[in-house]
Amino acid sequence: MHRRHLVALAAMATAGVTAFTAPAWARSNEIRIAHIYSKTGPLEAYGKQTQTGLMMGLDYATGGTMMVNGKKLVVIEKDDQGKPDLGKSLLAAAYADDKAAIAVGPTSSGVALAMLPVAEEYKKILLVEPAVADSITGDKWNKYIFRTGRNSSQDAISNAVAVDKAGVTVATLAQDNAFGRDGVKAFKDALKKAKLVHEEYLPAATTDFTAGAQRLIDKLKDQPGRKIIWIVWAGAGNPFKIVDLDLKRYNIEIATGGNILPAMAAYKALPGMEGAAYYYFGIPKNPVNEAMVAAHYKEFKTPPDFFTAGGFSAAMALVTALKKTGGDTSTNKLISTMEGMSFDTPKGKMTFRKEDHQAMQSMYHFKIKVDPAFAWGVPELVHEIKPEEMDIPIRNKR
């Protein structure tokens, strides 16, 4: 089936055409998957990439049939707009009214945290992609939650590889929300040699970073040795504008993780900057990534991005699990199948850790190179940080 037909099918489901008119006998031949994400709102760019990756991944994993064990996969899209209360009600409606066997999403960590109790109430799987906050598979977790997206600790521990050295002083700049605070906490916990002297939190909608940057400069400027501002940011606003405040005068560097390609345009001003990324299309070398990159170029004439890989990975996990269960969507069967399950993704093999259902996965230590052929700073691989190289804490209370 052509992917445009699949997208149209998903759109029909969103409008309620298939969700409420299909007879009961037809539903037994369907596996209904709700995708709740930021189709609009501050994280719209991330959400749309996830949806593209999810549909491409389902198409790839089923060999273009959108079928598993004779059952049709039907994707129902819902727009949470980045609003926790809306995400919560949409997930309840997906389970109760749309008869979704499984839900995927959301984009925002705040929305995800609001949705976790709903999955527990309905005793249905919520596959979290790409919301990052540690607490999702940490103290707010329940057994119905799985996550293909990386968590804050994976981000932070891999980024610490680049900056955690003796004689280094670090200050952090992050959004004042679950994503930012969990990210900084995990980063701080990961530092063993470097000294952290300041944490700066700004509203997620910040566009003028001058005041926050000045506080960071004041904390760092008189420190000896190497000085770094580590940035964790998502959505609108460009915190990298702080380089315009003459950081070089104080020998202050910037470090950060990967991001979507438009955001990485700001990295062109930072050649040599180090960090660690979840994904960049040119780094992983495996058949799944090659297939995704080729399909994305064919359809969109552009490379797949950060969250496209995430959506694709979620699809690979779902289809792998459904094939193993023979299309059985009963929750207990899915949980027992998915715990400890390994599956192929554009990043290589991932494995759901049994204790908290977090996908163990590689991260990529990079250094930014400026290439005139690209509109963004190109992350060149320094080292693939494999799952076994990262001591990712288990933070739940299972």
Secondary structure, DSSP 4 states (H G I P E B T S, - for coil): --HHHHHHHHHHHHHTHHHHHS-HHHHTTEEEEEEEE-SSSTTHHHHHHHHHHHHHHHHHHTTTS-EETTEEEEEEEEE-TT-HHHHHHHHHHHHHTS--SEEE--S-HHHHHHHHHHHHHHT-EEEE-S---GGGGTTT--TTEEE-S--HHHHHHHHHHHH--TTEEEEEEEESSHHHHHHHHHHHHH-SSSEEEEEEEE-TT----HHHHHHHHHHHTT--SEEEEEEE--SSS-GGGGGGGTGGGGTEEEEE----TTGGGGGGG-TT-EEEES--TTS--SHHHHHHHHHHHHHHSS---HHHHHHHHHHHHHHHHHHHTTT---HHHHHHHHTT-EEEETTEEEEE-TTT-BEE--EEEEEEE--TTSSS-EEEEEEEE-GGGS-----S--
